[in-house]
Amino acid sequence: MDVQEDTYAYGRHPRRKVTIRYRPVPPIPCGTPDPRPGLLMIHGGYWASQASMGDWPTTFAEAGYVTIAPTYRLNDATWPACRDDLLAALDWVRANAYRFNIDPDRIAAFGSSAGGHLAAALGTLNRRGPRLPAADTEDASAGGATPLLKGFVALSPPLSPHLAWMDGEHPAGTWTEQKKRLRAEAEKLAGCAPTSCPKVWKDLSVASHATGLANDARSLHIHFTDDLVPAVHSEDYQRAQLAEGMTLADVQVYVVKGRGHGMDAMTAPGIEPLVRAWLNARLAPTPEDPEMTQTPQTPEALAAFCGTPGPSSPCGDGPVDIPYPGSEPAPSGCCGGACGGPSQSDGCGAGPSDGGPSGGCGEPSPSCDTVPTPPPAPSGSVCKCPNGSGSSTGGSCG
């Protein structure tokens, strides 16, 4: 069935528009169809323009997501106007979820470049009714708070605009003109230089809002070895979340060999299936998810989520046999894939975060007791052994 595309206003400002793409659900004889996950797709463009996301909003809609592509005020309106607009867009989507058959509790974000920064900014907010306090407010860790998003994917995100501002002062090597522009646009977004309004620049830095899983969403970050925004932005954020109790499986950072930025990653070898598997692990209904009461706890339901186990894919049709694309070992095993998620909730075993062997998903849980023994890592792949024993190339972890 063709993807339907509709655009709505979620506020009075002309930039407050949102385009919803989804596959219409045919009527069923009895009851209502299961609600579908939403994917908030946030464009980049130096916070100053609207960069294209290509056909990816439609592609993800064809895959079963309801894609939500908002426009927002650019940096002629200073921070936090763009973040406020995206919060308003999410409020509107959740209030109108019934119109598009969206599950309001299963929404993740996908952002490229500056859009990745904004996806992460939302990912460090918690959810309390219709409006949402920042994660560093006084009551952020109080009982009842849950992350605003189920997760976020960030492609080349400048998570520290202050770092981008410093890098752009005397840029060297590649991306020279782009780094100069990124510096200028970050300052325009803040409305001042860092020395003039340090509190604004601190608020812009996503790592400063890290509070761990109590309030913050799990995330997947992808950079290139030669990127306008180097991986240190995501690595600093990862360290901040590790200090708050997250694990490497909760904040995964990948670096792709070569030159590229933002949406370029989606055409790099192995990245598209990695992103799809990561999103599916966090948004697909699973028998262990108490919110998904309509999902039957049957082998068929598990197969629909995990895929069909096979000799090269012991956890289903996930990217376990995809060589890790970066120059450094993968941060959480599985040779570049999450095998449907690094936790018990994936229904396919303990996951690499719990010490499962490279290329697999740990010891099978009772619901996946027929999963075969994970094979050695594929030839040419590089992965980090989750038990910390080192890395393995073309073999199992020791």
C-alpha positions in Angstrom: 0.0 0.0 0.0 1.3 3.4 -0.9 2.6 5.8 1.7 0.2 8.6 2.5 1.7 12.1 3.2 0.0 14.9 5.0 1.2 18.3 6.3 -0.3 20.1 9.3 0.4 23.2 11.4 1.3 22.5 15.0 1.5 26.2 15.8 1.0 29.7 14.4 4.6 30.3 13.3 5.1 29.5 9.6 8.0 27.2 10.5 5.8 25.2 12.8 4.7 22.6 10.3 4.9 18.8 10.5 4.7 16.3 7.6 3.3 12.9 8.6 4.0 9.9 6.4 2.4 6.5 7.0 0.9 3.4 5.3 -2.8 3.5 5.8 -4.1 0.5 7.7 -7.0 -1.5 6.1 -10.1 -1.9 8.2 -10.2 -5.1 10.2 -13.4 -7.0 11.0 -13.1 -6.9 14.8 -11.3 -4.5 17.1 -8.6 -2.0 16.1 -5.2 -2.5 14.5 -2.2 -2.4 16.8 -0.7 1.2 17.0 2.5 1.8 15.2 5.8 3.3 16.3 6.6 6.9 15.5 9.9 8.2 14.2 10.6 11.9 14.6 12.9 12.8 11.7 14.8 16.1 12.4 16.5 17.8 9.5 19.9 19.4 9.8 21.4 22.5 8.1 23.7 24.3 10.6 20.5 25.2 12.6 20.2 27.9 9.9 18.6 26.1 6.9 16.6 23.0 6.1 18.9 20.3 4.7 17.3 17.4 2.8 16.8 14.0 4.3 16.2 12.5 0.9 13.7 9.8 0.6 14.4 8.4 4.1 11.1 9.6 5.7 9.2 7.7 3.0 11.5 4.7 3.3 11.0 4.4 7.0 7.2 4.9 6.5 7.2 2.0 4.0 8.9 -0.1 6.7 6.0 0.4 9.0 6.9 3.5 11.0 4.8 6.6 11.1 7.4 9.2 10.2 7.1 12.7 11.7 9.1 15.4 9.9 8.7 18.8 11.5 10.1 22.1 10.5 11.1 24.4 13.3 12.4 27.9 13.8 15.9 28.4 12.6 18.7 30.3 14.4 17.3 33.7 13.6 15.4 32.8 16.7 17.9 32.1 19.5 18.1 29.0 21.7 16.0 27.3 22.9 13.4 28.2 20.2 14.1 25.2 18.0 14.0 22.8 20.9 10.7 24.3 22.1 9.3 23.9 18.6 10.2 20.2 18.5 8.6 19.8 22.0 5.5 21.4 20.7 5.5 19.1 17.6 5.8 16.1 19.9 2.9 17.4 22.0 0.8 17.8 18.9 1.6 14.3 17.6 0.8 12.7 20.9 -2.5 14.6 21.2 -3.4 13.5 17.6 -1.9 10.0 17.8 -5.3 8.4 17.2 -5.5 10.0 13.8 -2.4 8.3 12.5 -2.6 5.1 14.6 0.7 6.1 16.4 1.5 4.6 19.8 2.4 7.7 21.8 4.7 5.7 24.0 6.8 4.4 21.2 8.4 7.4 19.5 12.1 7.7 18.8 14.0 10.4 17.0 16.4 10.3 14.1 18.4 13.4 13.4 21.2 14.4 11.0 23.9 16.9 11.8 22.3 19.9 13.6 19.1 17.7 13.7 21.2 15.1 15.5 22.0 17.7 18.2 18.3 18.5 18.5 17.4 14.8 18.7 19.9 14.4 21.5 18.5 17.5 23.2 15.1 15.9 23.3 16.6 12.6 24.3 17.8 14.1 27.6 14.4 15.4 28.6 11.9 13.4 30.6 8.2 13.1 30.1 5.6 14.5 32.6 2.2 15.0 31.1 1.7 17.5 28.2 4.8 19.6 28.9 8.3 18.5 29.7 10.9 19.9 32.1 14.6 19.8 31.2 16.5 16.8 32.6 18.6 19.0 34.8 15.7 20.6 36.7 15.3 20.1 40.4 12.7 17.4 40.2 14.1 15.5 37.1 15.0 12.4 39.0 11.8 12.3 41.1 9.6 9.2 40.9 7.5 8.8 37.8 9.7 10.5 35.3 10.4 8.6 32.1 12.5 9.5 29.0 10.6 11.7 26.5 11.8 9.3 23.7 12.3 5.6 23.4 15.7 6.3 21.8 17.4 8.5 19.3 19.8 8.0 16.3 22.2 10.9 15.7 24.3 11.1 12.5 27.3 13.4 12.9 25.7 15.4 15.7 27.5 18.5 17.0 26.5 17.7 20.6 28.8 20.4 21.9 28.3 23.6 19.9 31.0 25.2 22.1 33.5 22.6 20.8 32.3 23.3 17.2 32.7 27.0 17.9 36.3 26.5 19.1 37.1 24.2 16.1 35.9 26.8 13.7 38.2 29.6 14.9 41.4 28.3 13.1 40.2 25.3 11.2 42.8 23.0 9.5 42.6 20.1 7.1 39.4 19.3 5.4 36.0 20.9 6.0 37.6 24.3 6.6 34.9 26.5 5.2 32.1 24.4 6.7 33.8 24.5 10.2 33.9 28.3 9.9 30.2 28.4 9.1 29.4 26.0 11.9 31.1 28.3 14.4 29.2 31.3 13.1 25.9 29.6 13.1 26.4 28.2 16.6 27.1 31.6 17.9 24.0 33.0 16.1 22.0 30.2 17.7 23.2 31.0 21.2 22.8 34.8 20.6 26.2 35.6 22.0 29.8 34.4 22.3 30.6 31.8 24.9 32.2 34.3 27.2 29.2 36.5 27.1 26.5 34.0 28.0 28.1 30.8 29.4 24.8 29.4 30.8 23.3 29.4 27.3 26.3 27.5 25.9 26.1 25.0 28.7 22.4 24.4 28.0 23.3 23.9 24.4 25.8 21.2 25.3 23.8 17.9 25.5 26.4 16.2 27.8 25.6 18.8 30.5 22.1 17.3 30.7 23.2 13.7 31.1 21.3 12.0 33.9 21.3 8.3 33.0 18.5 5.9 32.1 16.1 7.4 34.7 15.5 10.3 32.4 17.5 9.9 29.2 16.9 7.8 26.1 19.3 5.2 24.7 21.1 6.3 21.6 23.1 5.4 18.5 25.7 7.8 17.2 27.5 7.6 13.8 30.4 9.7 12.5 33.0 9.4 9.8 36.7 9.3 10.3 36.8 12.5 8.2 33.7 14.4 9.3 32.7 18.0 9.7 31.7 17.0 13.2 34.3 14.6 14.7 33.3 11.6 16.9 34.6 13.3 20.0 31.3 15.1 20.3 29.5 11.8 20.8 32.3 10.3 22.8 32.2 13.1 25.3 28.4 12.6 25.6 29.0 8.8 26.0 31.4 9.4 28.8 29.0 11.7 30.6 26.3 9.1 30.4 28.6 6.3 31.5 29.3 8.4 34.6 25.6 8.5 35.3 25.3 4.7 35.1 24.6 4.0 31.4 26.5 1.3 29.6 28.3 1.2 26.3 25.3 -0.7 25.0 23.0 2.2 26.0 25.1 4.8 24.2 26.6 3.3 21.1 29.1 5.2 19.0 30.3 4.1 15.5 32.9 5.6 13.2 32.7 4.9 9.5 36.0 4.9 7.5 36.2 7.7 5.0 34.9 11.2 4.4 31.3 12.0 4.9 28.8 13.8 7.1 25.2 13.4 8.3 22.9 11.6 6.0 25.9 10.2 4.0 26.1 7.6 6.7 22.9 5.9 5.5 24.6 4.8 2.3 27.8 3.6 4.0 28.2 -0.2 4.1 26.3 -1.8 6.9 24.9 1.3 8.4 21.3 1.2 7.1 20.7 -2.3 8.5 22.4 -1.4 11.7 20.1 1.6 12.1 17.0 -0.4 11.2 17.9 -3.2 13.7 18.6 -0.6 16.4 15.3 1.2 15.9 13.4 -2.1 15.7 14.8 -3.3 19.0 13.5 -0.2 20.8 10.3 0.4 19.0 8.9 -3.0 17.8 6.4 -4.6 20.2 7.9 -7.5 22.1 6.3 -10.0 24.5 8.3 -8.7 27.4 7.0 -5.1 27.0 4.1 -4.5 29.4 2.9 -1.6 27.3 2.3 -3.9 24.3 -0.6 -5.8 25.7 -2.1 -6.5 22.2 1.0 -8.4 21.1 0.6 -12.2 21.5 3.4 -14.1 23.3 3.8 -16.7 20.6 6.8 -18.1 18.6 5.3 -16.4 15.6 5.4 -13.0 17.4 9.0 -13.6 18.4 9.9 -14.5 14.8 8.3 -11.4 13.6 10.5 -9.3 15.9 13.7 -11.3 15.9 13.6 -12.7 12.4 14.4 -16.3 11.6 17.4 -17.8 13.3 20.0 -19.1 11.0 23.7 -20.2 10.9 24.9 -16.7 10.2 22.3 -14.9 12.3 21.6 -16.7 15.6 19.3 -13.9 16.8 17.3 -13.5 13.7 17.9 -11.4 10.6 19.8 -8.7 12.3 23.2 -7.3 11.3 25.3 -9.7 13.3 27.2 -10.7 10.2 28.0 -7.2 9.0 31.6 -6.2 9.5 32.1 -3.3 11.8 32.6 -0.3 9.5 34.9 1.8 11.7 38.6 1.9 12.3 38.1 1.1 16.0 36.4 -1.9 17.7 32.7 -1.8 18.0 31.6 -0.6 21.4 29.3 -3.4 22.4 30.0 -6.6 20.5 27.9 -8.2 17.9 30.3 -7.0 15.2 28.4 -3.8 14.4 24.9 -4.9 15.2 22.6 -5.0 18.2 20.9 -8.4 17.4 17.5 -6.9 18.2 18.7 -5.1 21.3 21.4 -5.6 24.0 19.0 -6.7 26.8 16.6 -9.4 27.9 13.7 -7.5 26.4 14.7 -8.5 22.8 13.6 -12.1 23.5 16.8 -13.4 22.0 19.1 -13.8 24.9 21.2 -11.8 27.2 22.6 -9.5 24.6 26.2 -8.3 24.1 26.1 -6.0 27.1 25.8 -9.0 29.4 28.9 -10.8 28.1 27.5 -12.8 25.2 30.1 -13.9 22.7 31.0 -11.9 19.7 28.5 -12.3 16.8 25.7 -13.5 19.1 23.3 -12.4 21.8 24.5 -14.2 24.9 22.9 -17.2 26.4 19.4 -17.9 25.1 16.5 -16.9 27.3 13.6 -19.3 27.8 11.6 -17.6 25.1 14.4 -18.2 22.6 15.7 -21.6 23.7 16.0 -22.9 20.2 18.5 -20.2 19.2 21.7 -22.0 17.9 25.1 -21.5 19.3 26.5 -18.2 17.9 29.1 -18.8 15.2 32.6 -17.1 15.0 32.7 -13.6 13.8 32.7 -13.3 10.0 36.0 -13.0 8.2 37.2 -9.5 8.0 35.0 -8.1 10.8 36.3 -6.5 13.9 34.4 -6.4 17.2 35.1 -5.6 20.8 34.6 -8.5 23.1 31.8 -7.4 25.6 33.6 -9.0 28.5 36.5 -6.6 28.1 38.9 -9.4 27.0 40.0 -7.5 23.9 39.0 -7.5 20.3 38.7 -10.2 17.7 39.2 -10.1 14.0 37.5 -12.9 12.1 36.9 -15.0 15.2 35.2 -15.4 18.5 36.1 -13.4 21.6 38.4 -15.2 24.0 
